[in-house]
Amino acid sequence: MLANEKTIARGACSYMNGVKIMRSASVTRNTLETQISVELNLDGTGKSQFDTGLPFLDHMLDQIARHGLLDLSIAAKGDLHIDAHHTVEDIGITLGQAFNQAVGDKKGLRRYGHAFVPLDEALSRVVLDLSGRPGLTFNCDFVRGSIGQFDVDLFHEFFQGFVNHALITLHIDNLAGNNAHHQAETIFKAFGRALRMALEQDVRMAGMMPSTKGSL
């Protein structure tokens, strides 16, 4: 952690089959460039509240919450007078920190998730693993460089920040699309659906670690 960076986190416990697990978290991350607060409940209903100063990013974050059935609240203040890079990246970092805290030890979870999501002419595939190892493969050739005022390059920065701190392996592939809004929306919807699958309890793996190593 950098000397000028401060992170405050707290978690809440829930119980499943008599086992205490971490399924929610609240994280605040302050740097000289951004101040980010995230509240996350992995066992939510899709409720969301966003105040990032970036309306299109808020729209995409809402896709994660709605299709992942996560309750998610994010407030961000950043140096948008420079550009959106620091704010978008730091939102990804802080959300990743909250996710890593909320997911707990991963016993009994499906671990892997995948989804194909279409939107008209666009189609994206997202595959992920709650592996404990950060890794991102991001393949999307956006048909234009910005959506409104939002620089599409920043989607990669968001997901890179997320995986680095959520400690997941994430493969994102946009397979078709000639509308940049549709391309982005299919990616975020598929990401939400894949998260939802990976986070589900597998009744056949109850109390068991989904890894031959014994830990993730």
N, C-alpha and C positions, 0 to 999 in steps of 0.2 A: 504494500500500500504506500502511495506517495505521501510525503510529509504534509502536503496541503490537502489531502483527501481524508474525509471522515465518513465512516459508514456505521450506522446504528441499525441493529436488527433485533427483532423479537419474533418468537414463534408461538403458535397455539397448538395444543395437543388434541387429537381426537382418538377414538377407540374403534377398532374393528376386530371382531372375533376375540375380544378380550385383550388385544395387543395395542399398546399405545403407539400411535404413529403421528408424525408431523405432517399435517396436510394444509397448513396455512402459515403465512409469514407476512411481516411488515418490515420493510427495509427503507432507510433513508440514507442517501449518498450525497455528500456535499464536497465539491471541489471549487477551485477558483473559476471554473468555466461553467459549471452547472450545479443545480440543486434539484435532486430527484427524490420523490417519495413513491413507493409502490406498496400496495396492499393486495395480497393474493390469497384466494381460497381455492384449492384444487378440487374441492367437493362442492362447487357452487352450482348456480343455475343459469349462468351466462350474464349476470348483471355487471354493468361496467360504468365507469365514470372517468373521463379523461380531461386533463387541462394541460396540454403540452405546448401550446402556441403553434402547433402544426396540424391543421385540420385534416389533411389527408392521412397523416400518420394515425391520428385518432380514429379515423374510419377503418384503417387496417387493424389497429389494436382491438377494435370492437369485433372484428371477425374472429380473432383468436378467442376472445371471451365467449362469444355467442356459440361458435361451433365446437369449442373445447369444453363448454359448460364450466368455465372458470368464472369466479367472481373476481373482478380486476379493477383496481383504482390506481391511476397514475397521475401525479402532478409533477410538472417539470418547469423550471425556469432556467434558461440557458442564454448563451451569447448569440442569439439569433441575429443581432446586428452585424455579426461577422458572416456566419452562414449557419445552416442547420446541422452540420456534421457532428459537433461535440454533443449536442442535445440528443440526436438520434442514437449515436453510439452509446452514450451514457444511460439512456433509457434501456437499451438492450442489456447493458452490463447490470444495471440495478434489477431489472426483471429476472435476469439469470441468477443473481444472488438470491432473490426471493424464492425462485423456483427450487434451487438447490437446497435451500433450508426447508421449504415446505414438503418436499418429496420424501424426506426421511431416509430410512435405511433400504427402502425399495423391496422389502420382503413381501412376497405374495402378489407383486405387480406383474402385469403382462410383459413389461420392459420394452417391447418393440411396438412401434406403431407405424401405420402407413395409410395414405389416402390419395386417391385420384379425385380431383374436383374440376368440373367444367364450368365455364360461364360463357354462354354463346359460343363464339369461335375459339375461345381460349381453354387450355387444359394444362393443369400442373399436377405433378406428383411429388409428394413429400414422404420420406422414409426416415425414421429416427430410432435411436437406441439410447435408453437411459444407462449408458455404458460406464459413466464415471470418467470418461476420457473426452476432452473437447476436440471436435473435428467438424469442419464444415466443407461441404461441396455444394457450390451454388452455380447453377447453370441457367441463366436467363438472359437472352438477348432482347432487351426491351426495344420496341419499335421506335421509341423516341426518348430523349434524354431527360425529360421532366414531365410530371403529371401536374398540371397547374403550375404552382411554384415549387413543387417538391422534386428534388434531384433524385432520379431513380438509383443512382450509385449508392445512395445511403441505405437502401434495403439490405445490401450486403453487409454494410457496417453494423446495422441493427442485429442481424442474425449472427455475425461474428462475435459481437459483444455478448450476445445471449449464450451461445454455446461455450464460450470461454469460461463463463461463470456458472452456468447451469450444469456443466460437465456432461454434455450429451454429444452423441454423434448425429449429425443432421445432413441429409442429402435432399437438395431442392432442385427440381428440374421443371422448367416450363417447357412443355412439349408442343404447344401450339398457341397462337394468338397474334392478332394484328392490331390490337388495341391495348395500349400500355396499362390503362386502368384495369381492364379485364385480366391481363397477365398478373398484375400485382395482387388483385383480389383473389384469384384462384390460388396463388401461393399462400396467402395468409389464411384463407379458409381451410386449405389442405393441411397447413401446419396445425391449426386448432384441432382438426379432426384426428390427426396422427397423435397429437399429445393426449387427447381424450382416450384413444385406444391404449396407448402405452401406460397410462396412469390407472387403468381399470384393474380392480382386483381379479385375479384368476383363482377361482374356487379350488382348482386342482393343485394350485401352488400355495395354498394357504399356509402362512408362516414360514415358507421356504424362500431362500434366496434364489432368484432366477439366473444363477451363474454357477458353473462348475468350480470357480475360484472360491466361492463362499462369501464374496463381498463384491460390491459395485461402488 
